[in-house]
Amino acid sequence: MTGFSYQLYSSRNFPPIDATLRMLAQMGYGRIEGYSGLFMDDAGLATLEAAMEETGLTMPTAHFGMPQVQDTPGDVVALAKRLGVETVMVPAIEDRVKDAAGWAAFGKELAEAGKPLLDAGLGFGWHNHAFEYADLGTSETPLQLIMAGSEDLKLELDLAWVQVGGHDPVAEVQHWADRLIAVHVKDIAPEKECVDEDGWADVGHGVMDWPAIVAAVNASSAEYLVMEHDNPSDHARFAARSIEAAKAMGWTKA
């Protein structure tokens, strides 16, 4: 166990990246999760690498866009190996409105795109938002249809987006317990609060049922606990208050 992870997308509006990593290390985070925007230019990538080496933070998981994985899988593999990434997650697609057949087809497309990564020894999977819980008029959710694409697909479950999508995070963790690689530890503000932060809250300061969620995640195969806030007005406040609250929750994965 080497500590909580932190999705660097939470700090995208607070450059520079090296200062962010120093801040996270000082707060007690042990891991970070990258996203594709960080990997777009050589100078930024070099800065990220140097900061990881300086702080000792590791990046076992990272988000890459579907086009990157499909069109340039060799580049994704090379970059993942360079940064020490063990599992690549695709976090979303632009076309988020499909019928059941469309989501089933996408699940197969996702699985096919991941084959070169699996062949290279990487893990590969999907990261949800709320659209995977749209009502299709069938017994299966879009997420179930996506994950049916292959048993090799791993899942990084965003706990708060599950709740926003109208489903129970505990039930979803239990349903996917054997296929979870990570969870996004995210909180939802009480109604009409944190409007300037799109209704998200610092972890432990919102409405999520953390005792029940923690127990379910502890019993699952999830290896990484990734803090995230989609739009914090102060990333230092979010990072500090969230890790402080999370440490008291009884996680066994951090």
C-alpha positions as CSV (number, residue, x, y, z in Angstrom):
1,M,0.0,0.0,0.0
2,T,1.5,3.3,-1.1
3,G,-1.3,5.8,-0.4
4,F,-4.2,7.5,-2.1
5,S,-4.1,8.4,-5.7
6,Y,-5.1,11.8,-7.2
7,Q,-6.6,12.4,-10.6
8,L,-4.6,15.3,-12.0
9,Y,-7.5,16.5,-14.1
10,S,-8.7,18.0,-10.7
11,S,-5.8,20.4,-10.9
12,R,-5.9,21.2,-14.6
13,N,-6.7,24.9,-13.9
14,F,-3.9,25.3,-11.4
15,P,-0.5,25.0,-13.2
16,P,2.3,24.3,-13.0
17,I,2.2,20.5,-12.8
18,D,5.5,20.2,-10.9
19,A,4.2,22.4,-8.1
20,T,1.0,20.3,-8.0
21,L,3.0,17.1,-7.6
22,R,5.1,18.6,-4.8
23,M,1.9,19.7,-3.0
24,L,0.3,16.3,-3.3
25,A,3.4,14.5,-2.0
26,Q,3.6,16.8,1.0
27,M,0.0,16.1,1.8
28,G,0.6,12.3,1.8
29,Y,-0.6,11.2,-1.6
30,G,1.4,8.3,-3.0
31,R,0.0,8.0,-6.5
32,I,-1.3,10.1,-9.3
33,E,-3.6,9.4,-12.2
34,G,-2.7,11.1,-15.5
35,Y,-5.1,12.2,-18.3
36,S,-4.5,12.6,-22.0
37,G,-4.1,16.4,-21.9
38,L,-0.9,16.0,-19.9
39,F,0.7,13.9,-22.6
40,M,0.3,16.2,-25.6
41,D,3.7,17.9,-25.7
42,D,7.3,16.8,-25.0
43,A,8.1,19.7,-22.7
44,G,5.1,19.2,-20.5
45,L,5.8,15.4,-20.4
46,A,9.4,16.0,-19.4
47,T,8.3,18.3,-16.6
48,L,5.8,15.7,-15.4
49,E,8.4,12.9,-15.5
50,A,10.9,15.0,-13.6
51,A,8.4,15.9,-10.9
52,M,7.4,12.2,-10.5
53,E,11.0,11.3,-10.0
54,E,11.6,14.2,-7.6
55,T,8.5,13.4,-5.4
56,G,8.4,9.7,-5.7
57,L,4.8,9.7,-6.9
58,T,3.8,6.9,-9.2
59,M,1.2,6.7,-11.9
60,P,-0.2,3.1,-12.0
61,T,-3.4,4.2,-13.9
62,A,-3.9,6.8,-16.6
63,H,-6.7,8.0,-18.9
64,F,-6.3,8.0,-22.7
65,G,-8.8,9.0,-25.3
66,M,-10.5,6.4,-27.4
67,P,-9.0,7.9,-30.6
68,Q,-5.5,7.6,-29.2
69,V,-6.0,4.0,-28.2
70,Q,-7.5,3.1,-31.6
71,D,-5.3,5.0,-33.9
72,T,-1.9,5.0,-32.2
73,P,-1.8,2.0,-29.7
74,G,1.9,1.7,-30.1
75,D,2.4,5.3,-28.9
76,V,0.0,4.7,-25.9
77,V,2.0,1.6,-24.9
78,A,5.3,3.4,-25.2
79,L,4.1,6.3,-23.1
80,A,2.5,4.0,-20.5
81,K,5.8,2.1,-20.2
82,R,7.7,5.3,-19.9
83,L,5.6,6.6,-17.1
84,G,5.1,3.3,-15.3
85,V,1.4,3.1,-16.1
86,E,0.1,-0.4,-15.5
87,T,-3.6,0.1,-16.6
88,V,-4.9,2.4,-19.3
89,M,-8.5,3.6,-18.9
90,V,-10.7,5.1,-21.6
91,P,-12.8,7.7,-19.8
92,A,-15.5,8.7,-22.3
93,I,-16.6,9.0,-25.9
94,E,-18.2,11.9,-27.8
95,D,-21.2,9.9,-29.0
96,R,-23.0,9.3,-25.7
97,V,-26.5,8.6,-27.0
98,K,-26.9,5.1,-28.3
99,D,-29.5,2.3,-28.1
100,A,-28.8,-1.1,-26.6
101,A,-27.3,-2.5,-29.8
102,G,-25.1,0.6,-30.2
103,W,-23.7,0.2,-26.7
104,A,-23.1,-3.5,-27.2
105,A,-21.3,-2.7,-30.4
106,F,-19.2,-0.1,-28.7
107,G,-18.2,-2.6,-26.0
108,K,-16.8,-4.9,-28.7
109,E,-15.1,-2.0,-30.4
110,L,-13.5,-1.0,-27.0
111,A,-12.3,-4.5,-26.4
112,E,-10.8,-4.7,-29.9
113,A,-9.0,-1.4,-29.4
114,G,-7.5,-2.7,-26.2
115,K,-5.9,-5.8,-27.6
116,P,-2.6,-4.3,-28.5
117,L,-2.3,-2.9,-24.9
118,L,-3.2,-6.3,-23.4
119,D,-0.6,-7.9,-25.7
120,A,2.0,-5.5,-24.3
121,G,1.2,-6.6,-20.8
122,L,-0.9,-3.6,-19.8
123,G,-4.3,-3.6,-18.2
124,F,-7.1,-1.9,-20.1
125,G,-10.6,-0.8,-19.2
126,W,-13.4,1.8,-19.0
127,H,-14.1,4.7,-16.7
128,N,-17.8,5.7,-16.3
129,H,-19.7,8.9,-16.1
130,A,-23.5,9.2,-15.7
131,F,-24.5,8.5,-19.3
132,E,-23.8,4.8,-18.8
133,Y,-26.9,4.6,-16.7
134,A,-29.3,6.1,-19.2
135,D,-32.6,4.2,-19.4
136,L,-32.6,2.1,-22.6
137,G,-35.9,0.4,-21.9
138,T,-34.1,-2.8,-21.3
139,S,-33.0,-4.7,-18.3
140,E,-29.3,-3.8,-19.0
141,T,-27.6,-0.5,-18.5
142,P,-25.2,0.9,-21.1
143,L,-22.4,0.1,-18.7
144,Q,-23.3,-3.6,-18.6
145,L,-23.5,-3.6,-22.4
146,I,-20.0,-2.0,-22.7
147,M,-18.4,-4.3,-20.2
148,A,-19.9,-7.3,-22.0
149,G,-17.6,-6.6,-24.8
150,S,-14.9,-8.7,-23.2
151,E,-14.1,-10.2,-19.8
152,D,-10.7,-8.7,-20.1
153,L,-12.1,-5.2,-19.7
154,K,-11.4,-3.7,-16.3
155,L,-13.6,-1.0,-14.7
156,E,-12.7,2.2,-12.9
157,L,-15.9,3.1,-11.2
158,D,-16.6,6.8,-10.6
159,L,-18.7,6.5,-7.4
160,A,-20.3,9.9,-7.6
161,W,-21.2,9.7,-11.2
162,V,-23.0,6.4,-10.4
163,Q,-25.1,8.3,-7.9
164,V,-25.7,11.2,-10.3
165,G,-26.9,8.6,-12.8
166,G,-29.5,7.4,-10.4
167,H,-27.9,4.2,-9.2
168,D,-26.6,3.0,-5.9
169,P,-22.8,3.1,-5.7
170,V,-22.7,0.3,-3.1
171,A,-24.7,-2.0,-5.4
172,E,-22.6,-1.1,-8.4
173,V,-19.3,-1.8,-6.5
174,Q,-20.8,-5.1,-5.4
175,H,-21.9,-6.0,-8.9
176,W,-18.5,-5.2,-10.5
177,A,-16.5,-6.3,-7.5
178,D,-14.3,-8.8,-9.5
179,R,-13.6,-6.5,-12.4
180,L,-12.8,-3.3,-10.5
181,I,-9.2,-2.0,-10.9
182,A,-9.9,1.4,-9.2
183,V,-12.6,3.7,-8.0
184,H,-12.9,7.5,-8.2
185,V,-13.4,8.8,-4.7
186,K,-15.6,11.8,-5.4
187,D,-18.3,13.5,-3.4
188,I,-21.6,15.4,-4.3
189,A,-22.5,18.6,-2.5
190,P,-25.9,19.0,-0.8
191,E,-28.5,20.5,-3.1
192,K,-27.9,24.1,-4.0
193,E,-24.4,24.1,-2.4
194,C,-21.1,24.5,-4.2
195,V,-22.8,25.8,-7.3
196,D,-19.6,27.5,-8.4
197,E,-18.0,24.0,-8.4
198,D,-20.7,22.4,-10.5
199,G,-22.2,20.8,-7.4
200,W,-19.2,18.7,-6.4
201,A,-17.9,18.6,-2.9
202,D,-14.6,17.8,-1.2
203,V,-14.5,14.1,-0.2
204,G,-16.2,13.6,3.1
205,H,-18.0,16.9,2.9
206,G,-20.9,15.9,0.7
207,V,-23.8,13.5,0.7
208,M,-22.2,10.2,-0.4
209,D,-22.7,7.3,2.0
210,W,-19.0,6.7,2.7
211,P,-19.2,4.0,5.4
212,A,-21.2,1.7,3.2
213,I,-19.2,2.5,0.1
214,V,-15.8,1.9,1.9
215,A,-17.0,-1.5,3.1
216,A,-18.0,-2.5,-0.4
217,V,-14.8,-1.3,-2.0
218,N,-12.7,-2.9,0.6
219,A,-14.3,-6.3,-0.3
220,S,-13.8,-5.8,-4.0
221,S,-10.8,-6.3,-6.3
222,A,-10.2,-2.5,-6.6
223,E,-6.5,-1.7,-6.2
224,Y,-6.5,2.1,-6.4
225,L,-8.5,4.8,-4.7
226,V,-8.3,8.0,-6.8
227,M,-9.5,11.3,-5.5
228,E,-11.2,13.6,-8.0
229,H,-13.1,16.8,-8.1
230,D,-14.3,17.9,-11.6
231,N,-14.1,21.6,-10.9
232,P,-12.6,22.7,-7.6
233,S,-12.3,26.5,-7.0
234,D,-9.2,25.7,-4.9
235,H,-7.3,22.5,-5.7
236,A,-5.1,22.7,-2.6
237,R,-8.2,22.9,-0.4
238,F,-9.8,20.0,-2.2
239,A,-6.7,17.8,-2.0
240,A,-6.0,18.6,1.7
241,R,-9.5,18.2,3.0
242,S,-10.2,15.1,1.0
243,I,-7.2,13.1,2.0
244,E,-7.7,14.2,5.6
245,A,-11.3,12.9,5.5
246,A,-10.5,9.8,3.6
247,K,-7.8,8.7,6.0
248,A,-10.5,8.4,8.7
249,M,-12.9,6.3,6.6
250,G,-11.3,2.9,7.1
251,W,-10.1,2.1,3.5
252,T,-7.8,-0.9,3.3
253,K,-6.7,-0.1,-0.3
254,A,-4.6,3.0,0.5
